[in-house]
């Protein structure tokens, strides 16, 4: 699959959903640090493949900002694991 095809499959709505799942993962003490790191990495990767002309792109940007803030906030907890 090339980058163009990936951009066609990923929608801003998908990214918003991923961030909502990430929020739940960060709040779940049963989730390992590696799971949280992988989830964050996927969000960042997927965000880079979004089409900026897609409807809802701005909302996906807001969701990405929330994910970055959650990632930053949970770093202390992840380092202790």
N, CA, C and O of each residue as an XYZ file, in Angstrom:
324
protein
N       0.857     -1.176      0.000
C       0.000      0.000      0.000
C       0.896      1.230      0.000
O       1.819      1.335      0.808
N       0.623      2.148     -0.899
C       1.430      3.364     -0.936
C       0.805      4.455     -0.068
O      -0.302      4.306      0.448
N       1.539      5.546      0.077
C       1.084      6.640      0.946
C      -0.234      7.224      0.483
O      -1.085      7.563      1.305
N      -0.418      7.346     -0.827
C      -1.673      7.897     -1.348
C      -2.853      7.012     -0.960
O      -3.896      7.517     -0.544
N      -2.697      5.689     -1.093
C      -3.779      4.767     -0.730
C      -4.072      4.842      0.765
O      -5.231      4.800      1.177
N      -3.017      4.954      1.579
C      -3.207      5.054      3.020
C      -3.988      6.311      3.361
O      -4.872      6.281      4.217
N      -3.668      7.421      2.695
C      -4.384      8.678      2.926
C      -5.844      8.600      2.544
O      -6.682      9.268      3.150
N      -6.161      7.791      1.542
C      -7.549      7.618      1.128
C      -8.328      6.793      2.149
O      -9.528      7.005      2.323
N      -7.668      5.859      2.824
C      -8.340      4.989      3.788
C      -8.534      5.667      5.134
O      -9.541      5.442      5.805
N      -7.578      6.494      5.533
C      -7.652      7.159      6.827
C      -8.447      8.447      6.694
O      -8.184      9.269      5.816
N      -9.400      8.605      7.558
C     -10.191      9.827      7.542
C      -9.977     10.576      8.851
O      -9.549      9.983      9.841
N     -10.265     11.856      8.864
C     -10.180     12.596     10.122
C     -11.034     11.958     11.226
O     -10.652     11.973     12.396
N     -12.170     11.409     10.855
C     -13.028     10.752     11.845
C     -12.331      9.545     12.451
O     -12.453      9.294     13.650
N     -11.591      8.784     11.620
C     -10.826      7.654     12.129
C      -9.810      8.113     13.170
O      -9.656      7.486     14.218
N      -9.119      9.210     12.873
C      -8.100      9.700     13.795
C      -8.732     10.149     15.108
O      -8.199      9.871     16.182
N      -9.848     10.829     15.027
C     -10.547     11.261     16.249
C     -10.912     10.036     17.090
O     -10.778     10.065     18.314
N     -11.367      8.976     16.451
C     -11.709      7.738     17.169
C     -10.477      7.113     17.808
O     -10.539      6.629     18.938
N      -9.364      7.124     17.091
C      -8.122      6.586     17.653
C      -7.702      7.363     18.889
O      -7.238      6.780     19.868
N      -7.863      8.673     18.843
C      -7.490      9.496     20.003
C      -8.415      9.205     21.175
O      -7.960      9.186     22.319
N      -9.686      8.979     20.926
C     -10.613      8.625     22.002
C     -10.198      7.288     22.629
O     -10.243      7.132     23.849
N      -9.797      6.333     21.799
C      -9.319      5.047     22.315
C      -8.018      5.231     23.095
O      -7.803      4.572     24.111
N      -7.158      6.122     22.621
C      -5.906      6.407     23.314
C      -6.174      6.992     24.690
O      -5.511      6.639     25.666
N      -7.151      7.889     24.764
C      -7.530      8.483     26.052
C      -7.932      7.390     27.043
O      -7.530      7.416     28.206
N      -8.723      6.439     26.572
C      -9.151      5.334     27.434
C      -7.958      4.463     27.831
O      -7.885      3.996     28.967
N      -7.029      4.244     26.907
C      -5.853      3.421     27.210
C      -4.972      4.083     28.257
O      -4.468      3.419     29.163
N      -4.788      5.392     28.134
C      -3.965      6.125     29.097
C      -4.602      6.070     30.484
O      -3.897      5.992     31.490
N      -5.917      6.110     30.536
C      -6.625      6.094     31.827
C      -6.713      4.695     32.437
O      -7.059      4.554     33.610
N      -6.406      3.673     31.663
C      -6.540      2.293     32.130
C      -5.218      1.817     32.721
O      -4.253      1.629     31.980
N      -5.148      1.616     34.042
C      -3.894      1.194     34.670
C      -3.448     -0.212     34.237
O      -2.295     -0.585     34.453
N      -4.341     -0.982     33.636
C      -3.973     -2.321     33.180
C      -3.180     -2.286     31.872
O      -2.568     -3.285     31.494
N      -3.186     -1.150     31.184
C      -2.449     -1.036     29.921
C      -0.963     -0.851     30.196
O      -0.576     -0.075     31.069
N      -0.142     -1.562     29.450
C       1.306     -1.454     29.638
C       1.836     -0.188     28.968
O       1.194      0.392     28.093
N       3.007      0.213     29.397
C       3.654      1.378     28.807
C       3.909      1.147     27.320
O       3.781      2.074     26.521
N       4.267     -0.075     26.944
C       4.510     -0.372     25.530
C       3.241     -0.238     24.700
O       3.293      0.251     23.571
N       2.113     -0.658     25.235
C       0.839     -0.511     24.519
C       0.518      0.961     24.284
O       0.074      1.350     23.204
N       0.749      1.763     25.303
C       0.469      3.191     25.192
C       1.416      3.841     24.191
O       0.992      4.671     23.387
N       2.684      3.474     24.232
C       3.656      4.018     23.272
C       3.275      3.652     21.836
O       3.320      4.497     20.942
N       2.902      2.394     21.624
C       2.511      1.953     20.278
C       1.278      2.702     19.784
O       1.215      3.122     18.628
N       0.300      2.866     20.673
C      -0.932      3.573     20.296
C      -0.624      5.017     19.915
O      -1.161      5.533     18.935
N       0.230      5.659     20.681
C       0.599      7.042     20.370
C       1.343      7.112     19.036
O       1.084      7.993     18.216
N       2.259      6.184     18.830
C       3.003      6.147     17.571
C       2.093      5.978     16.361
O       2.318      6.593     15.319
N       1.071      5.148     16.499
C       0.125      4.956     15.403
C      -0.658      6.233     15.116
O      -0.889      6.579     13.958
N      -1.058      6.922     16.160
C      -1.801      8.178     15.972
C      -0.949      9.181     15.207
O      -1.424      9.806     14.259
N       0.297      9.337     15.613
C       1.179     10.294     14.945
C       1.405      9.873     13.497
O       1.374     10.710     12.595
N       1.631      8.581     13.269
C       1.832      8.070     11.912
C       0.592      8.317     11.058
O       0.696      8.815      9.938
N      -0.555      7.977     11.576
C      -1.794      8.142     10.822
C      -2.081      9.615     10.533
O      -2.559      9.956      9.451
N      -1.793     10.478     11.491
C      -2.044     11.913     11.288
C      -1.244     12.436     10.099
O      -1.715     13.299      9.358
N      -0.053     11.920      9.923
C       0.791     12.364      8.823
C       0.287     11.939      7.456
O       0.741     12.458      6.436
N      -0.641     11.004      7.428
C      -1.166     10.506      6.161
C      -2.551     11.059      5.818
O      -3.126     10.704      4.789
N      -3.076     11.916      6.668
C      -4.400     12.476      6.376
C      -4.333     13.467      5.224
O      -3.322     14.140      5.019
N      -5.407     13.542      4.492
C      -5.539     14.507      3.409
C      -6.008     15.831      4.020
O      -7.089     15.888      4.606
N      -5.216     16.884      3.892
C      -5.606     18.161      4.506
C      -6.852     18.783      3.892
O      -7.387     19.751      4.433
N      -7.315     18.252      2.789
C      -8.517     18.780      2.151
C      -9.768     17.986      2.533
O     -10.870     18.305      2.087
N      -9.594     16.961      3.353
C     -10.736     16.148      3.790
C     -11.600     16.925      4.770
O     -11.087     17.676      5.599
N     -12.919     16.744      4.674
C     -13.792     17.360      5.672
C     -13.437     16.829      7.071
O     -13.244     15.628      7.259
N     -13.358     17.718      8.017
C     -13.058     17.318      9.387
C     -11.576     17.323      9.722
O     -11.189     16.940     10.826
N     -10.737     17.756      8.773
C      -9.288     17.759      9.004
C      -8.932     18.610     10.223
O      -8.059     18.234     11.006
N      -9.596     19.745     10.387
C      -9.306     20.622     11.528
C      -9.640     19.932     12.848
O      -8.907     20.068     13.828
N     -10.737     19.198     12.870
C     -11.110     18.466     14.082
C     -10.079     17.397     14.402
O      -9.774     17.154     15.570
N      -9.546     16.761     13.376
C      -8.486     15.771     13.589
C      -7.247     16.446     14.174
O      -6.545     15.855     14.994
N      -6.979     17.676     13.756
C      -5.851     18.419     14.311
C      -6.030     18.694     15.798
O      -5.078     18.600     16.574
N      -7.230     19.028     16.183
C      -7.529     19.252     17.599
C      -7.350     17.950     18.379
O      -6.796     17.953     19.479
N      -7.816     16.848     17.816
C      -7.669     15.548     18.470
C      -6.190     15.175     18.604
O      -5.771     14.638     19.629
N      -5.409     15.461     17.569
C      -3.976     15.178     17.632
C      -3.324     15.991     18.746
O      -2.476     15.479     19.477
N      -3.713     17.241     18.873
C      -3.178     18.077     19.953
C      -3.522     17.474     21.313
O      -2.685     17.464     22.215
N      -4.736     16.977     21.465
C      -5.127     16.337     22.717
C      -4.270     15.110     22.985
O      -3.862     14.874     24.122
N      -3.992     14.326     21.942
C      -3.161     13.126     22.107
C      -1.747     13.503     22.549
O      -1.164     12.853     23.416
N      -1.206     14.560     21.945
C       0.137     15.009     22.328
C       0.143     15.436     23.796
O       1.072     15.104     24.532
N      -0.865     16.156     24.219
C      -0.951     16.587     25.623
C      -1.088     15.392     26.562
O      -0.446     15.348     27.612
N      -1.921     14.424     26.187
C      -2.065     13.229     27.026
C      -0.753     12.465     27.101
O      -0.367     11.987     28.168
N      -0.065     12.351     25.963
C       1.222     11.659     25.914
C       2.217     12.364     26.833
O       2.920     11.718     27.609
N       2.270     13.666     26.742
C       3.186     14.439     27.581
C       2.856     14.242     29.059
O       3.752     14.043     29.879
N       1.580     14.298     29.392
C       1.157     14.158     30.789
C       1.468     12.782     31.362
O       1.742     12.661     32.556
N       1.429     11.749     30.534
C       1.627     10.394     31.071
C       3.093      9.970     31.048
O       3.395      8.850     31.459
N       4.005     10.803     30.593
C       5.415     10.424     30.503
C       6.024     10.062     31.856
O       6.815      9.122     31.934
N       5.686     10.762     32.891
C       6.226     10.453     34.213
C       5.811      9.050     34.637
O       6.625      8.292     35.164
N       4.572      8.709     34.412
C       4.076      7.391     34.763
C       4.764      6.320     33.929
O       5.139      5.274     34.460
N       4.935      6.559     32.647
C       5.552      5.568     31.767
C       7.020      5.344     32.115
O       7.505      4.216     32.025
N       7.719      6.373     32.502
C       9.127      6.232     32.850
C       9.333      5.377     34.094
O      10.379      4.747     34.256
N       8.354      5.357     34.952
C       8.501      4.582     36.185
C       8.239      3.099     35.980
O       8.473      2.296     36.884
N       7.753      2.725     34.793
C       7.474      1.312     34.526
C       8.656      0.636     33.910
O       8.601     -0.559     33.617
